[in-house]
Amino acid sequence: MDKTQLRRHLLETRKSITLSEWEQKSSRICSHLLNSPQLKQAKTVLGYFSFRSEPDINPLFANTKYQWGLPRCVGKSLIWHRYQQNDTLTTGAYGILEPNSCASVMQAEEVDLILIPCVACDFQGYRLGYGGGYYDRLLSSPEWEKKYTIGIVFDFAYMTELPFEPWDKPLQAVCTENGLFCEKSI
Protein backbone atom coordinates (compact mmCIF):
# COMPACT_ATOMS: atom_id res chain seq x y z
CA MET A 1 0.00 0.00 0.00
CA ASP A 2 1.48 3.40 -0.92
CA LYS A 3 1.45 6.43 1.39
CA THR A 4 -1.69 7.93 -0.14
CA GLN A 5 -3.72 4.71 0.18
CA LEU A 6 -2.40 4.03 3.67
CA ARG A 7 -3.17 7.60 4.80
CA ARG A 8 -6.72 7.34 3.43
CA HIS A 9 -7.29 3.96 5.13
CA LEU A 10 -5.94 5.12 8.50
CA LEU A 11 -7.91 8.38 8.44
CA GLU A 12 -11.10 6.42 7.71
CA THR A 13 -10.31 4.06 10.58
CA ARG A 14 -9.65 6.99 12.92
CA LYS A 15 -12.86 8.69 11.84
CA SER A 16 -14.84 5.54 12.73
CA ILE A 17 -13.82 5.69 16.41
CA THR A 18 -16.79 6.55 18.61
CA LEU A 19 -16.69 9.82 20.55
CA SER A 20 -16.52 7.92 23.84
CA GLU A 21 -13.63 5.75 22.65
CA TRP A 22 -11.81 8.82 21.23
CA GLU A 23 -12.17 10.63 24.57
CA GLN A 24 -10.97 7.60 26.58
CA LYS A 25 -7.97 6.94 24.35
CA SER A 26 -7.05 10.64 24.26
CA SER A 27 -7.25 10.82 28.04
CA ARG A 28 -4.92 7.82 28.38
CA ILE A 29 -2.44 9.44 25.98
CA CYS A 30 -2.49 12.61 28.09
CA SER A 31 -1.86 10.54 31.24
CA HIS A 32 1.12 8.78 29.65
CA LEU A 33 2.54 12.13 28.55
CA LEU A 34 2.06 13.73 31.99
CA ASN A 35 3.91 10.80 33.58
CA SER A 36 6.73 10.78 31.03
CA PRO A 37 10.22 11.94 32.02
CA GLN A 38 10.35 13.90 28.75
CA LEU A 39 7.43 16.12 29.75
CA LYS A 40 8.38 16.28 33.43
CA GLN A 41 11.82 17.63 32.50
CA ALA A 42 10.53 20.12 29.94
CA LYS A 43 9.72 23.77 30.51
CA THR A 44 8.55 24.77 27.04
CA VAL A 45 6.48 22.34 24.98
CA LEU A 46 5.05 22.63 21.49
CA GLY A 47 1.67 20.99 20.98
CA TYR A 48 -1.24 21.07 18.58
CA PHE A 49 -5.01 21.37 18.48
CA SER A 50 -6.74 18.14 17.55
CA PHE A 51 -8.00 18.01 13.96
CA ARG A 52 -9.80 15.28 12.01
CA SER A 53 -10.15 13.00 15.07
CA GLU A 54 -6.48 13.24 16.07
CA PRO A 55 -5.78 12.35 19.70
CA ASP A 56 -6.90 15.28 21.84
CA ILE A 57 -4.07 16.69 23.97
CA ASN A 58 -5.91 19.94 24.77
CA PRO A 59 -6.31 19.00 28.49
CA LEU A 60 -2.52 19.27 28.83
CA PHE A 61 -2.67 22.99 28.04
CA ALA A 62 -4.34 23.63 31.42
CA ASN A 63 -1.07 22.67 33.15
CA THR A 64 0.56 26.03 33.80
CA LYS A 65 3.83 24.38 34.85
CA TYR A 66 4.68 24.47 31.15
CA GLN A 67 4.98 27.25 28.61
CA TRP A 68 2.94 26.00 25.65
CA GLY A 69 3.46 26.79 22.00
CA LEU A 70 1.03 26.09 19.18
CA PRO A 71 1.60 26.25 15.43
CA ARG A 72 0.24 28.58 12.84
CA CYS A 73 0.66 27.70 9.15
CA VAL A 74 2.26 30.54 7.24
CA GLY A 75 3.00 29.69 3.62
CA LYS A 76 4.88 26.37 3.74
CA SER A 77 6.15 26.83 7.31
CA LEU A 78 4.96 26.46 10.88
CA ILE A 79 5.33 29.52 13.10
CA TRP A 80 5.08 28.74 16.81
CA HIS A 81 3.24 31.09 19.14
CA ARG A 82 2.94 31.15 22.91
CA TYR A 83 -0.40 29.87 24.11
CA GLN A 84 -2.24 29.99 27.41
CA GLN A 85 -5.57 28.30 27.87
CA ASN A 86 -8.41 30.61 26.83
CA ASP A 87 -6.23 32.72 24.49
CA THR A 88 -8.06 33.89 21.38
CA LEU A 89 -7.77 31.45 18.48
CA THR A 90 -8.53 31.70 14.78
CA THR A 91 -9.33 29.07 12.18
CA GLY A 92 -6.38 28.62 9.82
CA ALA A 93 -6.22 27.76 6.14
CA TYR A 94 -6.72 24.03 6.78
CA GLY A 95 -9.59 24.49 9.23
CA ILE A 96 -7.29 23.95 12.22
CA LEU A 97 -7.48 26.23 15.24
CA GLU A 98 -4.39 28.43 15.46
CA PRO A 99 -3.08 31.15 17.76
CA ASN A 100 -3.80 34.68 16.69
CA SER A 101 -1.04 36.10 14.46
CA CYS A 102 -0.31 38.82 17.04
CA ALA A 103 0.51 36.26 19.79
CA SER A 104 4.21 36.28 20.65
CA VAL A 105 6.41 34.02 18.54
CA MET A 106 8.56 31.32 20.14
CA GLN A 107 12.13 30.67 19.06
CA ALA A 108 13.69 27.22 18.69
CA GLU A 109 16.19 27.78 21.50
CA GLU A 110 13.30 28.14 23.99
CA VAL A 111 11.76 24.74 23.15
CA ASP A 112 12.45 21.50 25.04
CA LEU A 113 9.89 19.11 23.56
CA ILE A 114 7.63 18.85 20.49
CA LEU A 115 4.41 16.81 20.54
CA ILE A 116 3.67 15.98 16.90
CA PRO A 117 0.31 14.88 15.49
CA CYS A 118 0.59 11.94 13.11
CA VAL A 119 -1.65 9.86 10.89
CA ALA A 120 0.66 6.93 11.77
CA CYS A 121 4.09 6.17 13.25
CA ASP A 122 6.26 3.11 13.00
CA PHE A 123 8.55 1.30 15.41
CA GLN A 124 11.58 3.15 14.00
CA GLY A 125 10.00 6.55 14.72
CA TYR A 126 9.05 7.42 11.15
CA ARG A 127 5.74 9.23 10.82
CA LEU A 128 3.06 9.51 8.22
CA GLY A 129 1.47 12.94 8.19
CA TYR A 130 -1.13 14.54 5.97
CA GLY A 131 1.33 15.04 3.12
CA GLY A 132 1.99 18.78 3.41
CA GLY A 133 5.56 18.38 4.66
CA TYR A 134 5.24 21.01 7.42
CA TYR A 135 6.83 18.90 10.17
CA ASP A 136 9.39 17.38 7.76
CA ARG A 137 10.62 20.87 6.87
CA LEU A 138 10.60 21.94 10.52
CA LEU A 139 12.58 18.92 11.72
CA SER A 140 15.09 19.25 8.88
CA SER A 141 16.07 22.79 9.78
CA PRO A 142 19.26 23.08 11.88
CA GLU A 143 17.64 24.99 14.75
CA TRP A 144 14.92 22.35 15.23
CA GLU A 145 16.57 19.04 14.28
CA LYS A 146 17.92 18.29 17.78
CA LYS A 147 14.64 18.87 19.62
CA TYR A 148 13.10 15.90 21.39
CA THR A 149 10.00 14.77 19.48
CA ILE A 150 7.09 12.56 20.46
CA GLY A 151 4.62 11.44 17.81
CA ILE A 152 1.02 11.19 19.02
CA VAL A 153 -1.18 8.44 17.52
CA PHE A 154 -3.79 5.92 18.48
CA ASP A 155 -2.41 2.41 18.87
CA PHE A 156 -4.01 1.06 15.67
CA ALA A 157 -1.81 3.53 13.75
CA TYR A 158 1.43 2.53 15.52
CA MET A 159 2.83 0.18 12.91
CA THR A 160 5.80 -2.10 12.41
CA GLU A 161 7.00 -0.22 9.35
CA LEU A 162 5.91 2.71 7.19
CA PRO A 163 7.15 3.78 3.78
CA PHE A 164 9.53 6.71 4.17
CA GLU A 165 11.59 9.05 2.02
CA PRO A 166 15.27 10.01 2.43
CA TRP A 167 14.26 13.43 3.83
CA ASP A 168 11.95 11.97 6.52
CA LYS A 169 13.26 12.48 10.05
CA PRO A 170 12.45 9.82 12.66
CA LEU A 171 10.91 10.91 15.95
CA GLN A 172 12.53 10.03 19.27
CA ALA A 173 9.36 8.54 20.77
CA VAL A 174 5.74 7.66 20.06
CA CYS A 175 2.86 7.91 22.52
CA THR A 176 -0.35 5.91 22.13
CA GLU A 177 -3.12 5.06 24.57
CA ASN A 178 -1.04 1.98 25.47
CA GLY A 179 2.09 3.85 26.55
CA LEU A 180 5.14 5.86 25.57
CA PHE A 181 7.61 4.06 23.32
CA CYS A 182 11.09 5.53 22.93
CA GLU A 183 12.62 4.94 19.52
CA LYS A 184 15.99 6.62 19.90
CA SER A 185 17.79 9.21 21.95
CA ILE A 186 19.49 12.33 20.67
Secondary structure, 3 states (H helix, E strand, C coil): CCHHHHHHHHHHHHHCCCHHHHHHHHHHHHHHHHCCHHHHHCCEEECCCCCCCCCCCHHHHHCCCCEEEEEEEECCEEEEEEECCCCCEEECCCCCEEECCCCCECCHHHCCEEEEECCEEECCCCEECCCCCHHHHHHHCCCCCCCEEEEECCHHHEECCCCCCCCCCCCCEEEECCEEEECCCC
